[in-house]
Amino acid sequence: MTHLWVRAEERPNEERVGILAEGVKALRAAGFRVTVEESPVRALPLDPYLAAGAGIAEAGSWRQAPDDAIIFGLKELPLDGQPLKHRHIMFGHAYKGQADGRELLKLFKAGGGALYDLEYLVDESGRRVAAFGYWAGYAGAAVSLKCWAAQQRGEVCGPVGVYSGQPALLEELESELDATGASRPSALIIGAKGRVGTGAADLCEAMGVATTLWDMEETAHGGPFPEILAHELFLNCILARTGTPVFVPASAKTDPRRLSVIGDISCDPSSDFSPIKVYDRVTDWAAPALRVHDDPVLDVTAIDNLPSMLPAESSEDFATQLLPSLMGLDKLESGVWGRAKAEFDRHVAEV
C-alpha cells in the first residue's frame, strides 16, 4: 500500500499545505494510506483530514516514519546533517547552483533517499503540472508596491505578514498607497503570459497600476533593456535557466533611471542564471526590502515563499492542480514522477 506522509512545514512563516482533505479522501478511496502531521501554523484545520481518513502524527515525526513512506512537504528541510533515507516530495532548490543545494543532495546520497522536486514535476511537454505561481505573482506585486509606498514616506519597507484572505490584503494595500498622496507608479512585468506574471498583473490592475506586459518575444534580442529602467517598478516573473538574458545589470544602480523597486518574484539570486545582478541574497518577511543603492534609491524585494502570505487561497489552488499526479504515486517510476526522479538521479550523481 502506497503511504503518503504529509509533514508539518518547519520553515518560519510557512502555513501552506500541498493537499486538501478532499484529496486525502480521494487517495484513501484509491487504496492509499495517508498520514498528516499536526501543525500549529497550517492554514487549513486538521479535523477535515481526520474525517477524510488520514492518520494523524506529531509534527516532525516524519524522521521516524516507515522507510517506505513518501514524505510530502513544500519548502526545504533543515540541513541538520542527518542523512535522508526517505523519498521526499518538496521544492528542493538544489539543481541550479543554489548555496545549500549541494548539501541537500549530499544528505540524500548519504541516506539513500530520493527527491521528487515539485519544480521539476512536468508533463510530456515539459510544463509543470502544479505551481504556486499565480499567488506568488499576486503577493510579490503587493510587496513591491508596499516597498514603493515606503519610499514615498522616506522609509524602507517594514515587516509583512500573513493575511486572512485576498480582500484583507487588497484593503490594506489600497489604503497604504492612497496615504502616499502620489500617483500610482508604472510597472513592467517580464513573464506576463505565465502563471506568476498573470498574478502580478491582476494585483497591479486591482491597484490601478499601469503595466507594460512583456514575455519571450520582447526579451528575445538578449538586451540591454532600457525600458526596465524607465518604469518605477520592475517585476521579474520568469524561471531563470541557461540562456536567460540579464535584465538588470549591476550598472543599473548608478544608471539614469526611474526604476526604484525590483520585485524579483522568481527569487533565485544565488542561481548562476539569475537575470538581476544588483543583489545576491533573498529578503524575508521581517525585512522584505534590500536597499542596494541610496541616491537614487533602489530597493529589491525577493521573498522566496510569497504565496504563504495568502496561505488558504494558494494551498487550495496548488493542491487542486497536484492531486491528479498524487493519484499516480503508486507508479513512481513512470510519468511525471519518473521524470522528476531522472532529474534527481542526474544531479545527485554529480555530488
Residue pairs with C-beta under 8 A, 6 or more apart in sequence:
1 31
1 32
1 33
2 31
2 32
2 33
2 70
2 329
2 330
3 32
3 33
3 34
3 35
3 66
3 68
3 69
3 70
4 19
4 27
4 32
4 33
4 34
4 35
4 69
4 70
4 72
4 326
4 329
5 34
5 35
5 37
5 57
5 62
5 65
5 69
5 70
5 71
5 72
6 17
6 18
6 19
6 34
6 35
6 36
6 37
6 49
6 54
6 72
6 73
7 37
7 59
7 60
7 62
7 71
7 72
7 73
8 37
8 38
8 39
8 41
8 42
8 59
8 60
8 73
9 15
9 16
9 17
9 39
9 41
9 42
9 73
9 74
9 75
10 60
10 77
10 78
11 75
11 76
11 305
12 285
13 161
13 162
13 284
13 285
13 305
13 308
14 41
14 74
14 75
14 305
14 308
15 41
15 42
15 43
15 162
15 308
15 311
16 42
16 43
16 74
16 132
16 305
16 307
16 308
16 311
16 314
16 315
16 318
17 39
17 42
17 43
17 44
17 74
17 315
17 319
18 72
18 73
18 74
18 89
18 118
18 315
18 318
18 319
18 322
19 72
19 319
19 322
19 323
19 326
20 44
20 315
20 316
20 319
20 320
20 323
21 44
21 48
21 49
21 51
21 52
21 54
22 52
23 319
23 323
23 326
24 34
24 36
24 49
24 52
24 53
24 54
25 52
25 53
26 323
26 327
27 34
27 326
27 327
28 34
28 52
28 53
28 54
30 327
32 329
32 330
33 55
34 49
34 52
34 53
34 54
34 55
35 54
35 55
35 56
35 57
35 65
35 69
36 46
36 49
36 50
36 54
36 55
36 56
36 57
37 56
37 57
37 58
37 59
37 60
37 61
37 62
38 46
38 56
38 57
38 58
38 59
39 46
39 59
40 59
43 162
43 311
43 312
43 315
44 312
44 315
46 56
49 56
50 56
57 65
62 69
62 71
62 86
63 82
65 71
65 86
67 85
67 86
69 86
70 86
70 87
70 88
70 89
70 329
70 332
71 86
71 87
71 88
71 89
71 90
72 88
72 89
72 90
73 88
73 89
73 90
74 90
74 91
74 118
75 90
75 91
75 305
76 90
76 91
76 92
76 93
76 100
76 104
77 84
77 88
77 90
77 104
79 100
79 103
79 104
79 107
81 107
82 107
82 111
83 107
83 108
83 110
83 111
83 112
83 113
84 107
84 108
84 110
84 111
84 113
85 111
85 112
85 113
86 111
86 113
87 113
87 114
87 116
87 332
88 108
88 113
88 114
88 115
88 116
89 116
89 118
90 115
90 117
90 118
91 117
91 118
91 119
92 101
92 104
92 115
92 117
92 119
93 100
93 101
93 104
93 119
93 304
94 100
94 101
94 102
94 104
94 105
94 115
94 117
94 347
95 101
95 117
95 120
95 343
95 347
96 240
96 241
96 268
96 271
96 272
96 273
97 270
97 271
97 272
97 273
98 268
98 270
98 271
99 270
102 351
104 115
105 115
105 347
105 348
105 351
106 351
107 113
108 114
108 115
108 344
108 348
109 348
109 351
114 341
114 344
115 344
115 348
116 332
116 337
116 340
116 341
116 344
117 340
117 343
117 344
118 130
118 322
119 128
120 339
120 340
120 343
121 128
121 129
121 130
121 322
121 325
121 336
121 337
121 339
121 340
122 128
122 129
122 336
122 339
122 340
123 129
123 336
129 321
129 322
129 324
129 325
129 336
130 318
130 321
130 322
130 325
131 195
131 318
131 321
132 307
132 314
132 317
132 318
133 194
133 195
133 196
133 198
133 199
133 237
134 195
134 196
134 198
134 199
134 317
135 199
135 306
135 307
135 310
135 313
135 314
135 317
136 196
136 199
136 265
136 306
136 307
136 314
137 195
137 196
137 197
137 198
137 199
137 200
137 201
137 202
137 203
137 235
137 237
137 265
138 166
138 199
138 200
138 202
138 203
138 310
139 169
139 199
139 203
139 306
139 307
139 309
139 310
140 196
140 199
140 200
140 235
140 237
140 263
140 265
140 301
140 303
140 306
141 187
141 199
141 200
141 201
141 203
141 204
141 235
141 263
141 265
142 169
142 173
142 203
142 309
143 157
143 160
143 263
143 288
143 301
143 303
143 306
143 309
144 187
144 233
144 235
144 261
144 262
144 263
144 301
145 173
145 176
145 177
145 185
145 203
145 204
145 207
145 209
145 233
146 157
146 160
146 173
146 176
146 288
147 156
147 157
147 261
147 263
147 288
147 289
147 299
147 301
148 185
148 232
148 233
148 260
148 261
149 157
149 176
149 177
149 179
149 180
150 156
150 157
150 158
150 289
151 260
151 261
151 297
151 299
152 180
152 181
152 182
153 180
156 289
156 291
156 299
157 288
157 289
157 299
157 301
158 288
159 285
159 286
159 287
159 288
160 285
160 288
160 303
160 309
161 285
161 309
162 308
162 309
162 310
162 311
163 169
163 172
163 309
163 310
165 310
165 312
165 313
166 310
166 313
169 309
169 310
170 206
170 207
173 207
174 207
177 184
177 207
184 207
184 208
184 209
184 210
185 209
185 231
185 232
185 233
185 260
185 261
186 209
186 210
186 211
186 212
186 231
186 232
186 233
186 258
187 200
187 204
187 209
187 210
187 211
187 212
187 231
187 232
187 233
187 234
187 235
188 211
188 212
188 214
188 227
188 228
188 230
188 231
188 233
188 234
188 235
189 197
189 200
189 201
189 204
189 211
189 212
189 213
189 214
189 235
189 237
190 197
190 214
190 215
190 218
190 219
190 228
190 234
190 235
190 236
190 237
190 238
190 247
191 197
191 214
191 215
191 236
191 237
191 238
191 239
191 266
192 198
192 200
192 201
192 211
192 213
192 214
192 215
192 237
193 213
193 215
193 216
194 215
194 237
194 238
196 237
196 238
196 265
196 266
197 213
197 215
197 235
197 237
197 238
200 235
200 237
200 263
200 265
201 211
201 213
204 210
204 211
205 211
209 233
212 227
212 231
219 225
219 245
219 247
222 245
223 245
223 246
223 247
224 249
225 245
225 247
228 234
228 247
228 248
228 252
228 259
229 252
229 255
229 256
229 257
229 258
229 259
230 257
230 258
230 259
231 258
231 259
232 258
232 259
232 260
232 261
233 259
233 260
233 261
233 262
233 263
234 247
234 248
234 259
234 261
234 262
234 263
235 263
235 265
236 247
236 262
236 263
236 264
236 265
236 266
236 275
236 276
237 265
237 266
238 244
238 266
238 275
239 266
240 266
240 268
240 271
240 273
240 274
240 275
241 273
242 273
244 273
244 275
245 275
246 275
246 276
246 277
247 275
247 276
248 262
248 275
248 276
248 277
248 278
249 277
249 278
250 277
250 278
252 259
252 277
252 278
252 298
253 278
253 292
253 293
253 298
254 293
257 296
257 298
259 298
260 296
260 297
260 298
260 299
261 289
261 298
261 299
261 300
261 301
262 276
262 278
262 279
262 298
262 299
262 300
262 301
263 301
263 302
264 276
264 279
264 300
264 301
264 302
265 302
265 306
267 282
267 302
267 303
267 304
267 306
268 274
269 276
269 279
269 280
269 281
269 282
269 302
270 280
270 281
276 300
278 292
278 293
278 298
278 300
279 290
279 292
279 300
279 302
281 290
281 302
282 302
282 303
282 304
283 289
283 290
283 300
283 301
283 302
283 303
284 303
285 303
288 301
288 303
289 299
289 300
289 301
290 299
290 300
290 301
290 302
291 297
291 298
291 299
292 298
292 299
292 300
307 314
307 318
308 314
325 335
325 336
325 337
328 335
328 336
328 337
329 337
331 337
332 338
332 341
333 341
